[in-house]
Amino acid sequence: MTIEIIQIVGLGLITTFLALVVKEQKPIFAFLLTVFVGILIFLFIIDEIVKVVTMLEDIAKSANINMIYVQTILKIIGIAYIAEFGAQIAKDAGQAAIASKIELAGKILILVMAIPILTSIIEMIISLIPG
């Protein structure tokens, strides 16, 4: 784990330095370099993401939790990370307005995904209330 983060941070710092140097002459190349390395870093950690998802699913199964809820929560987390990644790319390109729209869309999609879970929680609370 320690080696991976050192590699990722090293790659990020080298890319940052290169992007700053290239940005003077060719801003589009600097932007493309940062996007490419961002995607490369994401691909580098995809195996770790799969391990975390598998571990959470195993814990949910052993705790006898309905997998629909776990899958929905994992999708919500995925939406949050993807929206953040897209918004950061838009901000790097100087498009703060687009970035804020990406963030808003992510928040709305998260709300839509959370409604079935919220409904189940409310129904469970109502069933516990005597009356």
Backbone hydrogen bonds, N-H to C=O, Kabsch-Sander energy under -0.5 kcal/mol:
donor,donor_aa,acceptor,acceptor_aa,energy
5,I,1,M,-2.1
6,I,2,T,-2.0
7,Q,3,I,-2.4
8,I,4,E,-2.7
9,V,5,I,-2.8
10,G,6,I,-2.5
11,L,7,Q,-2.7
12,G,8,I,-2.5
13,L,9,V,-2.8
14,I,10,G,-2.6
15,T,11,L,-2.4
16,T,12,G,-2.4
17,F,13,L,-2.4
18,L,14,I,-2.8
19,A,15,T,-3.0
20,L,16,T,-2.2
21,V,17,F,-2.0
22,V,18,L,-3.0
23,K,19,A,-2.3
24,E,20,L,-0.6
24,E,21,V,-0.6
25,Q,22,V,-0.8
26,K,22,V,-3.1
29,F,26,K,-0.5
30,A,26,K,-1.7
31,F,27,P,-2.2
32,L,28,I,-2.6
33,L,29,F,-2.4
34,T,30,A,-2.1
35,V,31,F,-2.3
36,F,32,L,-2.7
37,V,33,L,-2.5
38,G,34,T,-2.1
39,I,35,V,-2.3
40,L,36,F,-2.4
41,I,37,V,-2.7
42,F,38,G,-2.0
43,L,39,I,-2.6
44,F,40,L,-2.0
45,I,41,I,-1.5
46,I,42,F,-0.6
46,I,43,L,-0.5
49,I,45,I,-2.0
50,V,46,I,-2.3
51,K,47,D,-2.0
52,V,48,E,-2.2
53,V,49,I,-2.5
54,T,50,V,-2.6
55,M,51,K,-2.5
56,L,52,V,-2.6
57,E,53,V,-2.4
58,D,54,T,-2.3
59,I,55,M,-2.4
60,A,56,L,-2.4
61,K,57,E,-2.3
62,S,58,D,-2.4
63,A,59,I,-1.8
64,N,61,K,-1.1
65,I,60,A,-3.0
69,Y,66,N,-0.9
70,V,66,N,-1.2
71,Q,67,M,-2.9
72,T,68,I,-2.2
73,I,69,Y,-2.4
74,L,70,V,-2.5
75,K,71,Q,-2.3
76,I,72,T,-2.3
77,I,73,I,-2.4
78,G,74,L,-2.3
79,I,75,K,-2.7
80,A,76,I,-2.3
81,Y,77,I,-2.3
82,I,78,G,-2.7
83,A,79,I,-2.7
84,E,80,A,-2.2
85,F,81,Y,-2.5
86,G,82,I,-2.6
87,A,83,A,-2.6
88,Q,84,E,-2.4
89,I,85,F,-1.9
90,A,86,G,-2.3
91,K,87,A,-2.5
92,D,88,Q,-2.5
93,A,89,I,-1.6
94,G,91,K,-1.8
95,Q,90,A,-2.9
96,A,94,G,-0.6
99,A,95,Q,-2.3
100,S,96,A,-2.3
101,K,97,A,-1.6
102,I,98,I,-2.4
103,E,99,A,-2.4
104,L,100,S,-2.3
105,A,101,K,-2.6
106,G,102,I,-2.4
107,K,103,E,-2.2
108,I,104,L,-2.4
109,L,105,A,-2.6
110,I,106,G,-2.2
111,L,107,K,-2.2
112,V,108,I,-2.5
113,M,109,L,-2.4
114,A,110,I,-1.9
115,I,111,L,-1.1
118,L,114,A,-2.7
119,T,115,I,-2.7
120,S,116,P,-2.1
121,I,117,I,-2.3
122,I,118,L,-2.5
123,E,119,T,-2.6
124,M,120,S,-2.3
125,I,121,I,-2.4
126,I,122,I,-2.6
127,S,123,E,-2.1
128,L,124,M,-1.1
129,I,125,I,-1.1
